[in-house]
Amino acid sequence: NGHGEVVKLLLKTEKVDADVKNGNGITPLHQAASYGHGEVVKLLLKTGKQRA
């Protein structure tokens, strides 16, 4: 479970940086895709901010 509803709520606040990278340069999009969380991938792509 990628917790799509939680991600949706967080993205709506506009206080979440969907492009943030961890210490290894991994973005939320990379992480969601690598774990097969398709719903979260779609939500992140809808933000239009992902540069993966």
mmCIF file as Biopython writes it, N, C-alpha, C and O atoms, coordinates in Angstrom:
data_model
#
loop_
_atom_site.group_PDB
_atom_site.id
_atom_site.type_symbol
_atom_site.label_atom_id
_atom_site.label_alt_id
_atom_site.label_comp_id
_atom_site.label_asym_id
_atom_site.label_entity_id
_atom_site.label_seq_id
_atom_site.pdbx_PDB_ins_code
_atom_site.Cartn_x
_atom_site.Cartn_y
_atom_site.Cartn_z
_atom_site.occupancy
_atom_site.B_iso_or_equiv
_atom_site.auth_seq_id
_atom_site.auth_asym_id
_atom_site.pdbx_PDB_model_num
ATOM 1   N N  . ASN A ? 1  ? 0.830  -1.172 0.000   1.0 0.0 1  A 1 
ATOM 2   C CA . ASN A ? 1  ? 0.000  0.000  0.000   1.0 0.0 1  A 1 
ATOM 3   C C  . ASN A ? 1  ? 0.878  1.239  0.000   1.0 0.0 1  A 1 
ATOM 4   O O  . ASN A ? 1  ? 1.690  1.444  0.903   1.0 0.0 1  A 1 
ATOM 5   N N  . GLY A ? 2  ? 0.704  2.055  -1.019  1.0 0.0 2  A 1 
ATOM 6   C CA . GLY A ? 2  ? 1.473  3.289  -1.120  1.0 0.0 2  A 1 
ATOM 7   C C  . GLY A ? 2  ? 0.822  4.451  -0.405  1.0 0.0 2  A 1 
ATOM 8   O O  . GLY A ? 2  ? 1.320  5.575  -0.460  1.0 0.0 2  A 1 
ATOM 9   N N  . HIS A ? 3  ? -0.308 4.186  0.277   1.0 0.0 3  A 1 
ATOM 10  C CA . HIS A ? 3  ? -1.022 5.217  1.037   1.0 0.0 3  A 1 
ATOM 11  C C  . HIS A ? 3  ? -1.417 6.388  0.139   1.0 0.0 3  A 1 
ATOM 12  O O  . HIS A ? 3  ? -1.150 7.548  0.453   1.0 0.0 3  A 1 
ATOM 13  N N  . GLY A ? 4  ? -2.055 6.063  -0.976  1.0 0.0 4  A 1 
ATOM 14  C CA . GLY A ? 4  ? -2.455 7.073  -1.949  1.0 0.0 4  A 1 
ATOM 15  C C  . GLY A ? 4  ? -3.299 8.191  -1.382  1.0 0.0 4  A 1 
ATOM 16  O O  . GLY A ? 4  ? -3.105 9.353  -1.741  1.0 0.0 4  A 1 
ATOM 17  N N  . GLU A ? 5  ? -4.238 7.865  -0.498  1.0 0.0 5  A 1 
ATOM 18  C CA . GLU A ? 5  ? -5.099 8.901  0.078   1.0 0.0 5  A 1 
ATOM 19  C C  . GLU A ? 5  ? -4.292 9.879  0.927   1.0 0.0 5  A 1 
ATOM 20  O O  . GLU A ? 5  ? -4.556 11.082 0.912   1.0 0.0 5  A 1 
ATOM 21  N N  . VAL A ? 6  ? -3.325 9.374  1.657   1.0 0.0 6  A 1 
ATOM 22  C CA . VAL A ? 6  ? -2.471 10.240 2.476   1.0 0.0 6  A 1 
ATOM 23  C C  . VAL A ? 6  ? -1.625 11.133 1.573   1.0 0.0 6  A 1 
ATOM 24  O O  . VAL A ? 6  ? -1.488 12.329 1.827   1.0 0.0 6  A 1 
ATOM 25  N N  . VAL A ? 7  ? -1.064 10.551 0.527   1.0 0.0 7  A 1 
ATOM 26  C CA . VAL A ? 7  ? -0.256 11.325 -0.425  1.0 0.0 7  A 1 
ATOM 27  C C  . VAL A ? 7  ? -1.111 12.414 -1.058  1.0 0.0 7  A 1 
ATOM 28  O O  . VAL A ? 7  ? -0.669 13.554 -1.199  1.0 0.0 7  A 1 
ATOM 29  N N  . LYS A ? 8  ? -2.330 12.064 -1.438  1.0 0.0 8  A 1 
ATOM 30  C CA . LYS A ? 8  ? -3.235 13.037 -2.052  1.0 0.0 8  A 1 
ATOM 31  C C  . LYS A ? 8  ? -3.488 14.213 -1.106  1.0 0.0 8  A 1 
ATOM 32  O O  . LYS A ? 8  ? -3.446 15.370 -1.523  1.0 0.0 8  A 1 
ATOM 33  N N  . LEU A ? 9  ? -3.747 13.914 0.155   1.0 0.0 9  A 1 
ATOM 34  C CA . LEU A ? 9  ? -3.979 14.977 1.137   1.0 0.0 9  A 1 
ATOM 35  C C  . LEU A ? 9  ? -2.744 15.851 1.330   1.0 0.0 9  A 1 
ATOM 36  O O  . LEU A ? 9  ? -2.852 17.075 1.402   1.0 0.0 9  A 1 
ATOM 37  N N  . LEU A ? 10 ? -1.586 15.232 1.413   1.0 0.0 10 A 1 
ATOM 38  C CA . LEU A ? 10 ? -0.348 15.996 1.593   1.0 0.0 10 A 1 
ATOM 39  C C  . LEU A ? 10 ? -0.071 16.898 0.394   1.0 0.0 10 A 1 
ATOM 40  O O  . LEU A ? 10 ? 0.334  18.049 0.561   1.0 0.0 10 A 1 
ATOM 41  N N  . LEU A ? 11 ? -0.286 16.383 -0.804  1.0 0.0 11 A 1 
ATOM 42  C CA . LEU A ? 11 ? -0.042 17.186 -2.001  1.0 0.0 11 A 1 
ATOM 43  C C  . LEU A ? 11 ? -1.009 18.367 -2.083  1.0 0.0 11 A 1 
ATOM 44  O O  . LEU A ? 11 ? -0.648 19.429 -2.590  1.0 0.0 11 A 1 
ATOM 45  N N  . LYS A ? 12 ? -2.224 18.188 -1.592  1.0 0.0 12 A 1 
ATOM 46  C CA . LYS A ? 12 ? -3.208 19.277 -1.613  1.0 0.0 12 A 1 
ATOM 47  C C  . LYS A ? 12 ? -2.793 20.441 -0.723  1.0 0.0 12 A 1 
ATOM 48  O O  . LYS A ? 12 ? -3.183 21.580 -0.981  1.0 0.0 12 A 1 
ATOM 49  N N  . THR A ? 13 ? -2.019 20.180 0.309   1.0 0.0 13 A 1 
ATOM 50  C CA . THR A ? 13 ? -1.610 21.256 1.213   1.0 0.0 13 A 1 
ATOM 51  C C  . THR A ? 13 ? -0.651 22.222 0.536   1.0 0.0 13 A 1 
ATOM 52  O O  . THR A ? 13 ? -0.511 23.364 0.974   1.0 0.0 13 A 1 
ATOM 53  N N  . GLU A ? 14 ? 0.006  21.781 -0.519  1.0 0.0 14 A 1 
ATOM 54  C CA . GLU A ? 14 ? 1.008  22.561 -1.251  1.0 0.0 14 A 1 
ATOM 55  C C  . GLU A ? 14 ? 2.179  22.962 -0.363  1.0 0.0 14 A 1 
ATOM 56  O O  . GLU A ? 14 ? 2.939  23.870 -0.702  1.0 0.0 14 A 1 
ATOM 57  N N  . LYS A ? 15 ? 2.322  22.290 0.764   1.0 0.0 15 A 1 
ATOM 58  C CA . LYS A ? 15 ? 3.454  22.536 1.652   1.0 0.0 15 A 1 
ATOM 59  C C  . LYS A ? 15 ? 4.462  21.398 1.572   1.0 0.0 15 A 1 
ATOM 60  O O  . LYS A ? 15 ? 5.431  21.351 2.329   1.0 0.0 15 A 1 
ATOM 61  N N  . VAL A ? 16 ? 4.217  20.487 0.646   1.0 0.0 16 A 1 
ATOM 62  C CA . VAL A ? 16 ? 5.075  19.321 0.472   1.0 0.0 16 A 1 
ATOM 63  C C  . VAL A ? 16 ? 5.869  19.501 -0.813  1.0 0.0 16 A 1 
ATOM 64  O O  . VAL A ? 16 ? 5.297  19.802 -1.861  1.0 0.0 16 A 1 
ATOM 65  N N  . ASP A ? 17 ? 7.172  19.321 -0.738  1.0 0.0 17 A 1 
ATOM 66  C CA . ASP A ? 17 ? 8.024  19.418 -1.920  1.0 0.0 17 A 1 
ATOM 67  C C  . ASP A ? 17 ? 8.080  18.050 -2.588  1.0 0.0 17 A 1 
ATOM 68  O O  . ASP A ? 17 ? 8.803  17.161 -2.139  1.0 0.0 17 A 1 
ATOM 69  N N  . ALA A ? 18 ? 7.314  17.887 -3.663  1.0 0.0 18 A 1 
ATOM 70  C CA . ALA A ? 18 ? 7.247  16.602 -4.365  1.0 0.0 18 A 1 
ATOM 71  C C  . ALA A ? 18 ? 8.541  16.289 -5.104  1.0 0.0 18 A 1 
ATOM 72  O O  . ALA A ? 18 ? 8.723  15.169 -5.580  1.0 0.0 18 A 1 
ATOM 73  N N  . ASP A ? 19 ? 9.438  17.257 -5.205  1.0 0.0 19 A 1 
ATOM 74  C CA . ASP A ? 19 ? 10.709 17.051 -5.909  1.0 0.0 19 A 1 
ATOM 75  C C  . ASP A ? 19 ? 11.895 16.879 -4.974  1.0 0.0 19 A 1 
ATOM 76  O O  . ASP A ? 19 ? 13.035 16.794 -5.432  1.0 0.0 19 A 1 
ATOM 77  N N  . VAL A ? 20 ? 11.646 16.828 -3.681  1.0 0.0 20 A 1 
ATOM 78  C CA . VAL A ? 20 ? 12.740 16.698 -2.722  1.0 0.0 20 A 1 
ATOM 79  C C  . VAL A ? 20 ? 13.528 15.414 -2.999  1.0 0.0 20 A 1 
ATOM 80  O O  . VAL A ? 20 ? 12.959 14.402 -3.409  1.0 0.0 20 A 1 
ATOM 81  N N  . LYS A ? 21 ? 14.829 15.468 -2.773  1.0 0.0 21 A 1 
ATOM 82  C CA . LYS A ? 21 ? 15.681 14.288 -2.955  1.0 0.0 21 A 1 
ATOM 83  C C  . LYS A ? 21 ? 16.291 13.909 -1.619  1.0 0.0 21 A 1 
ATOM 84  O O  . LYS A ? 21 ? 16.637 14.771 -0.811  1.0 0.0 21 A 1 
ATOM 85  N N  . ASN A ? 22 ? 16.418 12.609 -1.398  1.0 0.0 22 A 1 
ATOM 86  C CA . ASN A ? 22 ? 17.091 12.169 -0.178  1.0 0.0 22 A 1 
ATOM 87  C C  . ASN A ? 22 ? 18.599 12.234 -0.387  1.0 0.0 22 A 1 
ATOM 88  O O  . ASN A ? 22 ? 19.050 12.719 -1.425  1.0 0.0 22 A 1 
ATOM 89  N N  . GLY A ? 23 ? 19.370 11.769 0.554   1.0 0.0 23 A 1 
ATOM 90  C CA . GLY A ? 23 ? 20.828 11.825 0.476   1.0 0.0 23 A 1 
ATOM 91  C C  . GLY A ? 23 ? 21.424 11.076 -0.700  1.0 0.0 23 A 1 
ATOM 92  O O  . GLY A ? 23 ? 22.566 11.322 -1.085  1.0 0.0 23 A 1 
ATOM 93  N N  . ASN A ? 24 ? 20.649 10.161 -1.270  1.0 0.0 24 A 1 
ATOM 94  C CA . ASN A ? 24 ? 21.117 9.393  -2.431  1.0 0.0 24 A 1 
ATOM 95  C C  . ASN A ? 24 ? 20.558 9.924  -3.744  1.0 0.0 24 A 1 
ATOM 96  O O  . ASN A ? 24 ? 20.738 9.300  -4.790  1.0 0.0 24 A 1 
ATOM 97  N N  . GLY A ? 25 ? 19.884 11.066 -3.702  1.0 0.0 25 A 1 
ATOM 98  C CA . GLY A ? 25 ? 19.326 11.657 -4.916  1.0 0.0 25 A 1 
ATOM 99  C C  . GLY A ? 25 ? 18.020 11.025 -5.369  1.0 0.0 25 A 1 
ATOM 100 O O  . GLY A ? 25 ? 17.611 11.203 -6.517  1.0 0.0 25 A 1 
ATOM 101 N N  . ILE A ? 26 ? 17.363 10.291 -4.483  1.0 0.0 26 A 1 
ATOM 102 C CA . ILE A ? 26 ? 16.122 9.605  -4.828  1.0 0.0 26 A 1 
ATOM 103 C C  . ILE A ? 26 ? 14.930 10.507 -4.514  1.0 0.0 26 A 1 
ATOM 104 O O  . ILE A ? 26 ? 14.835 11.062 -3.419  1.0 0.0 26 A 1 
ATOM 105 N N  . THR A ? 27 ? 14.025 10.647 -5.478  1.0 0.0 27 A 1 
ATOM 106 C CA . THR A ? 27 ? 12.820 11.453 -5.294  1.0 0.0 27 A 1 
ATOM 107 C C  . THR A ? 27 ? 11.652 10.561 -4.869  1.0 0.0 27 A 1 
ATOM 108 O O  . THR A ? 27 ? 11.736 9.336  -4.966  1.0 0.0 27 A 1 
ATOM 109 N N  . PRO A ? 28 ? 10.568 11.173 -4.400  1.0 0.0 28 A 1 
ATOM 110 C CA . PRO A ? 28 ? 9.382  10.380 -4.078  1.0 0.0 28 A 1 
ATOM 111 C C  . PRO A ? 28 ? 8.888  9.569  -5.280  1.0 0.0 28 A 1 
ATOM 112 O O  . PRO A ? 28 ? 8.406  8.448  -5.115  1.0 0.0 28 A 1 
ATOM 113 N N  . LEU A ? 29 ? 9.004  10.129 -6.479  1.0 0.0 29 A 1 
ATOM 114 C CA . LEU A ? 29 ? 8.589  9.398  -7.679  1.0 0.0 29 A 1 
ATOM 115 C C  . LEU A ? 29 ? 9.428  8.144  -7.868  1.0 0.0 29 A 1 
ATOM 116 O O  . LEU A ? 29 ? 8.887  7.069  -8.127  1.0 0.0 29 A 1 
ATOM 117 N N  . HIS A ? 30 ? 10.742 8.271  -7.740  1.0 0.0 30 A 1 
ATOM 118 C CA . HIS A ? 30 ? 11.614 7.094  -7.851  1.0 0.0 30 A 1 
ATOM 119 C C  . HIS A ? 30 ? 11.211 6.034  -6.836  1.0 0.0 30 A 1 
ATOM 120 O O  . HIS A ? 30 ? 11.098 4.851  -7.159  1.0 0.0 30 A 1 
ATOM 121 N N  . GLN A ? 31 ? 10.997 6.482  -5.605  1.0 0.0 31 A 1 
ATOM 122 C CA . GLN A ? 31 ? 10.671 5.560  -4.518  1.0 0.0 31 A 1 
ATOM 123 C C  . GLN A ? 31 ? 9.348  4.849  -4.783  1.0 0.0 31 A 1 
ATOM 124 O O  . GLN A ? 31 ? 9.258  3.629  -4.651  1.0 0.0 31 A 1 
ATOM 125 N N  . ALA A ? 32 ? 8.327  5.608  -5.156  1.0 0.0 32 A 1 
ATOM 126 C CA . ALA A ? 32 ? 7.015  5.009  -5.420  1.0 0.0 32 A 1 
ATOM 127 C C  . ALA A ? 32 ? 7.088  4.018  -6.574  1.0 0.0 32 A 1 
ATOM 128 O O  . ALA A ? 32 ? 6.505  2.935  -6.504  1.0 0.0 32 A 1 
ATOM 129 N N  . ALA A ? 33 ? 7.800  4.384  -7.632  1.0 0.0 33 A 1 
ATOM 130 C CA . ALA A ? 33 ? 7.922  3.487  -8.785  1.0 0.0 33 A 1 
ATOM 131 C C  . ALA A ? 33 ? 8.682  2.222  -8.426  1.0 0.0 33 A 1 
ATOM 132 O O  . ALA A ? 33 ? 8.307  1.131  -8.855  1.0 0.0 33 A 1 
ATOM 133 N N  . SER A ? 34 ? 9.738  2.354  -7.652  1.0 0.0 34 A 1 
ATOM 134 C CA . SER A ? 34 ? 10.554 1.179  -7.323  1.0 0.0 34 A 1 
ATOM 135 C C  . SER A ? 34 ? 9.798  0.193  -6.441  1.0 0.0 34 A 1 
ATOM 136 O O  . SER A ? 34 ? 10.107 -0.999 -6.442  1.0 0.0 34 A 1 
ATOM 137 N N  . TYR A ? 35 ? 8.810  0.675  -5.689  1.0 0.0 35 A 1 
ATOM 138 C CA . TYR A ? 35 ? 8.013  -0.212 -4.842  1.0 0.0 35 A 1 
ATOM 139 C C  . TYR A ? 35 ? 6.684  -0.602 -5.490  1.0 0.0 35 A 1 
ATOM 140 O O  . TYR A ? 35 ? 5.860  -1.269 -4.865  1.0 0.0 35 A 1 
ATOM 141 N N  . GLY A ? 36 ? 6.474  -0.188 -6.741  1.0 0.0 36 A 1 
ATOM 142 C CA . GLY A ? 36 ? 5.271  -0.579 -7.465  1.0 0.0 36 A 1 
ATOM 143 C C  . GLY A ? 36 ? 3.994  0.095  -6.998  1.0 0.0 36 A 1 
ATOM 144 O O  . GLY A ? 36 ? 2.911  -0.474 -7.126  1.0 0.0 36 A 1 
ATOM 145 N N  . HIS A ? 37 ? 4.107  1.299  -6.459  1.0 0.0 37 A 1 
ATOM 146 C CA . HIS A ? 37 ? 2.935  2.028  -5.976  1.0 0.0 37 A 1 
ATOM 147 C C  . HIS A ? 37 ? 2.402  2.930  -7.091  1.0 0.0 37 A 1 
ATOM 148 O O  . HIS A ? 37 ? 2.613  4.142  -7.091  1.0 0.0 37 A 1 
ATOM 149 N N  . GLY A ? 38 ? 1.705  2.301  -8.042  1.0 0.0 38 A 1 
ATOM 150 C CA . GLY A ? 38 ? 1.216  2.992  -9.227  1.0 0.0 38 A 1 
ATOM 151 C C  . GLY A ? 38 ? 0.322  4.181  -8.939  1.0 0.0 38 A 1 
ATOM 152 O O  . GLY A ? 38 ? 0.424  5.208  -9.610  1.0 0.0 38 A 1 
ATOM 153 N N  . GLU A ? 39 ? -0.554 4.058  -7.952  1.0 0.0 39 A 1 
ATOM 154 C CA . GLU A ? 39 ? -1.452 5.164  -7.619  1.0 0.0 39 A 1 
ATOM 155 C C  . GLU A ? 39 ? -0.656 6.390  -7.178  1.0 0.0 39 A 1 
ATOM 156 O O  . GLU A ? 39 ? -0.972 7.514  -7.569  1.0 0.0 39 A 1 
ATOM 157 N N  . VAL A ? 40 ? 0.369  6.173  -6.369  1.0 0.0 40 A 1 
ATOM 158 C CA . VAL A ? 40 ? 1.202  7.279  -5.888  1.0 0.0 40 A 1 
ATOM 159 C C  . VAL A ? 40 ? 2.011  7.866  -7.046  1.0 0.0 40 A 1 
ATOM 160 O O  . VAL A ? 40 ? 2.178  9.083  -7.127  1.0 0.0 40 A 1 
ATOM 161 N N  . VAL A ? 41 ? 2.507  7.022  -7.932  1.0 0.0 41 A 1 
ATOM 162 C CA . VAL A ? 41 ? 3.235  7.507  -9.113  1.0 0.0 41 A 1 
ATOM 163 C C  . VAL A ? 41 ? 2.334  8.451  -9.905  1.0 0.0 41 A 1 
ATOM 164 O O  . VAL A ? 41 ? 2.761  9.538  -10.293 1.0 0.0 41 A 1 
ATOM 165 N N  . LYS A ? 42 ? 1.095  8.042  -10.146 1.0 0.0 42 A 1 
ATOM 166 C CA . LYS A ? 42 ? 0.163  8.886  -10.904 1.0 0.0 42 A 1 
ATOM 167 C C  . LYS A ? 42 ? -0.092 10.215 -10.199 1.0 0.0 42 A 1 
ATOM 168 O O  . LYS A ? 42 ? -0.130 11.267 -10.838 1.0 0.0 42 A 1 
ATOM 169 N N  . LEU A ? 43 ? -0.265 10.162 -8.888  1.0 0.0 43 A 1 
ATOM 170 C CA . LEU A ? 43 ? -0.500 11.397 -8.127  1.0 0.0 43 A 1 
ATOM 171 C C  . LEU A ? 43 ? 0.693  12.339 -8.221  1.0 0.0 43 A 1 
ATOM 172 O O  . LEU A ? 43 ? 0.525  13.545 -8.405  1.0 0.0 43 A 1 
ATOM 173 N N  . LEU A ? 44 ? 1.890  11.793 -8.097  1.0 0.0 44 A 1 
ATOM 174 C CA . LEU A ? 44 ? 3.096  12.624 -8.169  1.0 0.0 44 A 1 
ATOM 175 C C  . LEU A ? 44 ? 3.283  13.204 -9.563  1.0 0.0 44 A 1 
ATOM 176 O O  . LEU A ? 44 ? 3.684  14.359 -9.706  1.0 0.0 44 A 1 
ATOM 177 N N  . LEU A ? 45 ? 2.997  12.418 -10.582 1.0 0.0 45 A 1 
ATOM 178 C CA . LEU A ? 45 ? 3.129  12.923 -11.946 1.0 0.0 45 A 1 
ATOM 179 C C  . LEU A ? 45 ? 2.116  14.032 -12.233 1.0 0.0 45 A 1 
ATOM 180 O O  . LEU A ? 45 ? 2.399  14.948 -13.005 1.0 0.0 45 A 1 
ATOM 181 N N  . LYS A ? 46 ? 0.948  13.952 -11.618 1.0 0.0 46 A 1 
ATOM 182 C CA . LYS A ? 46 ? -0.073 14.992 -11.801 1.0 0.0 46 A 1 
ATOM 183 C C  . LYS A ? 46 ? 0.389  16.348 -11.283 1.0 0.0 46 A 1 
ATOM 184 O O  . LYS A ? 46 ? -0.105 17.380 -11.736 1.0 0.0 46 A 1 
ATOM 185 N N  . THR A ? 47 ? 1.324  16.361 -10.347 1.0 0.0 47 A 1 
ATOM 186 C CA . THR A ? 47 ? 1.796  17.640 -9.808  1.0 0.0 47 A 1 
ATOM 187 C C  . THR A ? 47 ? 2.548  18.427 -10.865 1.0 0.0 47 A 1 
ATOM 188 O O  . THR A ? 47 ? 2.647  19.651 -10.781 1.0 0.0 47 A 1 
ATOM 189 N N  . GLY A ? 48 ? 3.079  17.729 -11.861 1.0 0.0 48 A 1 
ATOM 190 C CA . GLY A ? 48 ? 3.831  18.393 -12.916 1.0 0.0 48 A 1 
ATOM 191 C C  . GLY A ? 48 ? 5.202  18.849 -12.480 1.0 0.0 48 A 1 
ATOM 192 O O  . GLY A ? 48 ? 5.892  19.544 -13.226 1.0 0.0 48 A 1 
ATOM 193 N N  . LYS A ? 49 ? 5.609  18.471 -11.283 1.0 0.0 49 A 1 
ATOM 194 C CA . LYS A ? 49 ? 6.874  18.946 -10.739 1.0 0.0 49 A 1 
ATOM 195 C C  . LYS A ? 49 ? 7.992  17.925 -10.859 1.0 0.0 49 A 1 
ATOM 196 O O  . LYS A ? 49 ? 9.167  18.276 -10.754 1.0 0.0 49 A 1 
ATOM 197 N N  . GLN A ? 50 ? 7.641  16.680 -11.075 1.0 0.0 50 A 1 
ATOM 198 C CA . GLN A ? 50 ? 8.639  15.616 -11.084 1.0 0.0 50 A 1 
ATOM 199 C C  . GLN A ? 50 ? 9.560  15.735 -12.295 1.0 0.0 50 A 1 
ATOM 200 O O  . GLN A ? 50 ? 9.111  15.898 -13.429 1.0 0.0 50 A 1 
ATOM 201 N N  . ARG A ? 51 ? 10.835 15.651 -12.027 1.0 0.0 51 A 1 
ATOM 202 C CA . ARG A ? 51 ? 11.829 15.734 -13.101 1.0 0.0 51 A 1 
ATOM 203 C C  . ARG A ? 51 ? 12.610 14.436 -13.207 1.0 0.0 51 A 1 
ATOM 204 O O  . ARG A ? 51 ? 13.778 14.435 -13.595 1.0 0.0 51 A 1 
ATOM 205 N N  . ALA A ? 52 ? 11.966 13.340 -12.863 1.0 0.0 52 A 1 
ATOM 206 C CA . ALA A ? 52 ? 12.643 12.041 -12.914 1.0 0.0 52 A 1 
ATOM 207 C C  . ALA A ? 52 ? 12.713 11.642 -14.336 1.0 0.0 52 A 1 
ATOM 208 O O  . ALA A ? 52 ? 13.241 10.577 -14.653 1.0 0.0 52 A 1 
#
